[in-house]
């Protein structure tokens, strides 16, 4: 089959998903079953994938879905527990006291607190925690999901204590062979990986500093009373300050300490700097901005998560005690990821199978204690004691949280298996590359020497499909390195462009949108979210591609393996 036709077939499930979700505005619960069936037909008839492998990929997707639902449930349960304990009322009052300006609140919660959570956990936890917290303090559900999705960009490459680099790039590249070659040239794998890390940190700092500004502009343009960009630009100095408050320590950490802590420390240091600046009224706009009254909100903005702060009851408590559960979440996530012994103990409890349906080589497992869902549930139990709650209040929180999972689960039951079919299609009777690799190869062969401009788009494609920077890096790092090698360019810089693009792709990953929407009860508006997040994603990918081109051809960035 001609490469162009093969790439067209490989791309067709993505085109169909975009047509149904964005073009025809179908809800994901209608669109994704159709896309799953279409993908299965393409895999069987065009890729000649065995039915057994197709079924194993589907089962793998279902197991992964259980893990996603566990995270969603944990995030919802924590929020509902805090609602019934009265902590959300205290948190709401604290933000109102800090600043009643919704633009400032979005920057503090989504950009800074969200980046810290991303650095600690990753895997979609950021939006699952930030979105319902924004709803709890008075944001429309659709706006909250949008803010939660937009932060799935700059901090993602170093999320989950550096997993997309430490695991994704290392597993995606033939590190053993590269180590031998690097040693022969007087270098080492550690130095090569640090060069990739530094390039990722520099690129993100250049592109991502204006992300808080983009977040605020989209907030005021789509959810403001006047639907204007002007209200967003009013906060431009503060938004740029908040961007730098995160990206400067993020950059320094990436350059000096490696891939594990840039997002984590950037978020923490940024929070300290920005909240202090707000209290000192530094660069804070004089005119406050808020949404229209709730009765004027379109029904498309509203989710089933409805928290009226005025109606909340609970024991009086201080701000520290109210926030302590979120502090515990961050702390426990860091401890479980930084200390190998603790992480190994949590991972030892797993449910799954190493070889689904026999000789397929496809495995899947869920580690309920290691996943953020387990930590979130553990914090809920601590909160029950800490806030001296009654059992009936905790029972109500469990009931409210469980109800959301049914609708979210239905969509994810088709979305994630569809992704696994695409990724696992590389093993087939026709000896064809997997569908993502077929798409990437066609792009590389078509554009030649200017391929670095498109390298981030390939990374974004992988994240769009898999909903994971780490998985995208696993899929495409070796491919990106191979293209760089054939062009006589730096493989480290090309892999860095891949990693940055993959981070940006999380903003449009379908099952990330579904998961974030589920936490606020906003299922059915996935297309509306994607129509908004696609533009920041396009900005991120194009700017990263231009930086890669300039670095490779104008600045002459190289590495020890360039011939």
Order of alpha helices (4+ residues) and beta strands (2+ residues): alpha-alpha-alpha-alpha-alpha-alpha-alpha-alpha-alpha-alpha-alpha-alpha-alpha-alpha-alpha-alpha-alpha-beta-beta-alpha-alpha-alpha-alpha-alpha-alpha-alpha-alpha
